[in-house]
Amino acid sequence: MGAGYSYIHTVVNDHSRLAYSEILPDERKHTVAAFWIRTQDFFTLAGITVTRVLTDNGACCKFHPWRDALAATGITQKRARPCLQQTNGKVERFNRTLLEEWAYTRPCRSETERRQAFPIGCIPTITTAHTPR
């Protein structure tokens, strides 16, 4: 069986820098909408009230399931300006940290092993909470 792809979906709270991530099989609209519902639950349990979400311009964030998931809790969506990485800097930095502290730490013999090593949900040890804003 050939190599496949998995997608890491991540949300970083702008103020606290608390991050939530999951490895999912695709970037389809229903997958992303369901991910947002779990993310919203995670942040609510952490005592964080989300009022707006900044997304990249991915197609999955332009369809009704995504917009409906946000609207159900009164959250507004803002889109990052295309080709401007600074706008999405917190998530980009978090992704780099994931690569350095999880993905490239040790070789894995299978996708299952790599997923088991993935720090599910809150990743307080590798957020950028203590970096200057």
C-alpha positions as CSV (number, residue, x, y, z in Angstrom):
1,M,0.0,0.0,0.0
2,G,1.4,3.4,-1.0
3,A,2.0,6.4,1.2
4,G,-1.0,8.6,1.8
5,Y,-1.8,11.9,3.3
6,S,-3.2,13.1,6.6
7,Y,-4.0,16.6,7.4
8,I,-3.3,18.4,10.7
9,H,-6.0,20.9,11.5
10,T,-5.0,23.5,14.1
11,V,-6.6,26.5,15.9
12,V,-4.5,28.8,18.0
13,N,-6.2,31.3,20.4
14,D,-4.8,34.7,19.6
15,H,-4.8,36.0,23.2
16,S,-3.8,32.9,25.3
17,R,-1.9,31.1,22.5
18,L,-3.6,27.9,23.6
19,A,-3.7,25.5,20.6
20,Y,-6.0,22.7,19.6
21,S,-5.0,20.2,16.8
22,E,-6.3,17.0,15.3
23,I,-5.0,14.7,12.5
24,L,-7.8,14.2,10.1
25,P,-8.2,12.3,6.8
26,D,-9.0,15.3,4.5
27,E,-9.8,19.0,4.2
28,R,-13.4,18.6,3.1
29,K,-16.1,20.9,4.2
30,H,-17.9,18.5,6.5
31,T,-14.7,17.3,8.1
32,V,-13.6,20.9,8.8
33,A,-17.1,21.9,10.2
34,A,-17.0,18.9,12.6
35,F,-13.5,19.8,13.6
36,W,-14.7,23.3,14.5
37,I,-17.4,22.0,16.7
38,R,-14.9,19.9,18.7
39,T,-12.5,22.9,18.8
40,Q,-15.3,25.2,20.1
41,D,-16.0,22.6,22.8
42,F,-12.3,22.5,23.7
43,F,-12.0,26.2,24.1
44,T,-15.2,26.5,26.0
45,L,-14.0,23.9,28.5
46,A,-10.8,26.0,28.8
47,G,-12.9,29.0,29.7
48,I,-12.2,30.8,26.4
49,T,-15.0,32.5,24.6
50,V,-14.5,32.7,20.8
51,T,-16.1,35.6,19.0
52,R,-14.4,35.5,15.7
53,V,-12.2,33.2,13.6
54,L,-9.5,34.1,11.2
55,T,-9.1,31.5,8.5
56,D,-6.9,31.0,5.4
57,N,-8.7,31.1,2.1
58,G,-9.1,27.4,1.8
59,A,-12.2,26.2,-0.1
60,C,-13.4,24.2,3.0
61,C,-14.0,27.5,4.8
62,K,-16.2,29.0,2.1
63,F,-19.0,26.4,2.2
64,H,-22.2,26.2,4.2
65,P,-21.3,23.5,6.7
66,W,-18.4,25.7,7.9
67,R,-20.4,28.9,8.0
68,D,-23.3,27.2,9.7
69,A,-21.0,25.7,12.4
70,L,-19.7,29.2,13.1
71,A,-23.1,30.9,12.9
72,A,-24.6,28.4,15.4
73,T,-22.6,29.9,18.1
74,G,-22.6,33.5,16.9
75,I,-19.0,33.6,15.7
76,T,-18.0,35.7,12.8
77,Q,-15.4,34.7,10.2
78,K,-12.6,36.8,8.9
79,R,-10.4,35.7,6.1
80,A,-6.6,36.3,5.9
81,R,-5.4,38.3,3.1
82,P,-3.9,36.1,0.4
83,C,-0.1,35.8,0.2
84,L,0.4,37.5,3.5
85,Q,1.9,35.0,5.9
86,Q,2.1,37.4,8.8
87,T,-1.6,37.3,9.2
88,N,-1.5,33.6,10.0
89,G,1.8,33.8,11.9
90,K,0.7,32.1,15.1
91,V,-0.5,29.0,13.4
92,E,2.5,28.9,11.0
93,R,4.8,29.1,14.0
94,F,2.8,26.4,15.8
95,N,3.1,24.2,12.7
96,R,6.9,24.6,12.7
97,T,7.0,23.7,16.4
98,L,4.9,20.6,15.7
99,L,7.4,19.5,13.0
100,E,10.3,20.0,15.4
101,E,8.8,18.5,18.5
102,W,6.6,15.8,17.1
103,A,6.9,14.9,13.4
104,Y,10.7,14.9,13.1
105,T,11.6,13.9,16.7
106,R,11.9,10.2,15.9
107,P,11.1,8.0,12.9
108,C,7.8,6.1,13.0
109,R,7.3,2.7,11.4
110,S,3.6,3.4,10.6
111,E,1.0,6.1,10.4
112,T,-0.7,4.5,13.4
113,E,2.5,4.9,15.4
114,R,2.9,8.5,14.3
115,R,-0.7,9.3,15.3
116,Q,-0.2,7.7,18.7
117,A,2.7,10.0,19.3
118,F,0.7,13.0,18.4
119,P,-0.2,15.2,21.4
120,I,-4.0,15.3,21.1
121,G,-5.9,18.5,21.9
122,C,-4.3,21.0,24.2
123,I,-0.6,21.3,23.6
124,P,0.6,23.6,26.4
125,T,4.2,22.7,26.2
126,I,4.6,23.8,22.6
127,T,2.4,26.8,22.4
128,T,3.9,30.2,22.1
129,A,2.2,31.5,25.3
130,H,5.5,32.8,26.7
131,T,6.8,34.6,23.7
132,P,6.5,38.4,23.4
133,R,3.5,39.6,21.4
